[in-house]
Amino acid sequence: MHRAGTVIRRRRNGDLHWWTWAGYRANPTLVATLAEVVDPIQRFDDQAIRLRENLTPADWRLLTADAAERLCLPGVDEKPSPV
């Protein structure tokens, strides 16, 4: 992998995953910032974010080009804590 690159892999079932290895706190920020490329189900974990199945490489470049300038935080869960 090139240090300036990213890993996006399509599985045989059509799922498209972006391997960020960013962690569970960073990935929700990436999901909030890049909502246009993320699958509406928004499945992610510590290592990867599920992307829209119809996302093309050209779409990826276009929709992520200005991500650093429009970084946004994820929404806060308003449910009361069970403590």
Residue pairs with C-beta under 8 A, 6 or more apart in sequence:
1 7
6 18
6 19
6 20
7 18
7 19
8 16
8 17
8 18
8 19
8 51
8 60
9 16
9 17
9 19
10 16
11 17
14 53
15 50
15 53
16 39
16 50
16 51
16 52
16 53
16 55
17 48
17 49
17 50
17 51
18 48
18 49
18 50
18 51
19 47
19 48
20 26
20 27
20 30
20 47
20 48
20 49
21 46
21 47
22 30
22 46
23 46
24 45
24 46
27 44
27 45
27 46
27 48
27 49
28 44
28 74
29 71
29 72
29 73
29 74
30 49
31 38
31 42
31 44
31 49
31 74
32 72
32 73
32 74
32 75
33 67
33 70
33 71
33 72
34 63
34 64
34 67
36 63
37 51
37 52
37 55
37 59
37 60
37 63
37 64
38 49
38 50
38 51
38 52
39 50
39 51
39 52
39 53
40 52
41 50
42 50
43 49
43 50
44 50
